Amino acid sequence: MFHGDYKGEMNMDIRKVAYEKFRLQWMLDHGYTLSDLIRQIQLCLDEQDEDESINLDVVFEEWEYSFGFNGSIWPCFDEFLETEYLNFDYMRSLLSGAEFEKYTEEMDGDIDAISF
């Protein structure tokens, strides 16, 4: 999971930024909201032992890989990189102007992999 404010960071890993945005878009495309996500994670938290320390990253990862939205979840990072990330038009619609510029700079060396 990506942490921190990546806006304005010159060293941002555009692949991770794109994947975070892709996961949000996946939720919207499948009719889920951030409230739905929070409710689902709360269900996982409710199953934790009271004596256990709670790490939200661990709970989120458990939910993502074990439950999802009634068994449905976005593609994993590697699958995203092999499909959506290579779709130039999709990435243009997903990323901000500065992010898309970073994406095109990164992909310039691998232009043959991009689909239009």
C-alpha positions in Angstrom: 0.0 0.0 0.0 1.2 3.5 -0.8 1.6 5.9 2.1 2.2 9.6 2.3 1.5 12.5 0.0 3.0 11.7 -3.4 1.7 14.9 -5.0 4.8 17.0 -5.9 7.3 14.3 -5.1 9.7 14.1 -8.0 10.7 10.6 -7.1 7.2 9.1 -7.0 6.9 5.5 -8.2 4.3 6.1 -10.8 3.5 2.4 -11.0 2.4 2.5 -7.3 0.5 5.8 -7.8 -1.3 4.4 -10.8 -2.2 1.1 -9.0 -3.6 3.0 -6.0 -5.8 5.1 -8.4 -6.7 1.9 -10.3 -7.9 0.2 -7.2 -10.2 3.2 -6.4 -11.5 3.3 -9.9 -12.1 -0.5 -9.8 -14.2 0.0 -6.7 -16.3 2.7 -8.4 -16.7 0.7 -11.5 -18.0 -2.2 -9.5 -20.4 -0.1 -7.5 -18.4 0.2 -4.2 -17.6 3.3 -2.3 -15.0 4.2 0.4 -17.7 3.6 2.9 -18.2 0.1 1.7 -14.4 -0.5 2.0 -14.4 0.9 5.6 -17.4 -1.4 6.5 -15.6 -4.4 5.1 -12.4 -3.7 7.0 -14.4 -3.1 10.1 -15.8 -6.6 9.8 -12.2 -7.9 9.7 -11.3 -5.7 12.7 -14.3 -7.1 14.6 -12.9 -10.6 14.2 -9.6 -9.7 15.8 -8.9 -10.8 19.4 -9.3 -7.9 21.8 -5.8 -8.6 23.1 -4.2 -8.4 19.7 -2.6 -5.2 18.6 -4.2 -3.9 15.5 -2.2 -3.0 12.4 -4.5 -1.6 9.8 -2.0 -2.5 7.0 -2.2 -6.1 8.1 -5.9 -6.1 8.4 -6.4 -4.5 5.0 -4.0 -7.0 3.4 -5.9 -9.9 5.1 -9.2 -8.5 3.9 -7.8 -7.9 0.4 -6.4 -11.4 -0.1 -9.0 -13.4 1.9 -12.3 -11.6 1.6 -12.6 -8.7 -0.8 -16.1 -7.4 -1.6 -18.0 -10.7 -1.3 -15.1 -12.5 -2.9 -14.4 -9.9 -5.7 -11.3 -7.8 -5.7 -9.2 -5.8 -8.1 -6.3 -7.5 -10.0 -3.0 -7.8 -8.1 -0.2 -5.3 -8.8 1.7 -7.6 -11.2 -1.4 -8.2 -13.3 -2.2 -4.5 -13.3 1.3 -3.8 -14.6 0.9 -6.4 -17.4 -2.5 -5.1 -18.6 -4.1 -1.8 -17.6 -0.7 -0.1 -17.0 0.2 -0.8 -20.6 -3.0 0.8 -21.9 -1.9 4.4 -22.8 -5.5 5.7 -23.2 -6.6 4.2 -19.9 -3.6 5.6 -18.1 -4.3 9.0 -19.6 -7.8 8.9 -18.1 -6.6 7.7 -14.7 -3.7 9.9 -13.9 -3.3 13.6 -13.4 -1.4 15.7 -15.9 1.9 15.6 -13.9 1.4 11.9 -13.2 0.7 11.1 -16.8 3.9 12.9 -17.8 5.9 10.8 -15.4 4.2 7.7 -16.8 5.1 8.6 -20.4 8.7 9.3 -19.3 9.0 5.9 -17.7 7.3 4.1 -20.6 9.3 5.9 -23.3 12.0 3.2 -23.0 9.4 0.5 -23.4 7.1 2.1 -26.0 6.6 -1.2 -27.8 4.7 -2.5 -24.7 2.1 0.2 -24.7 -1.3 -0.4 -26.2 -3.4 2.4 -27.7 
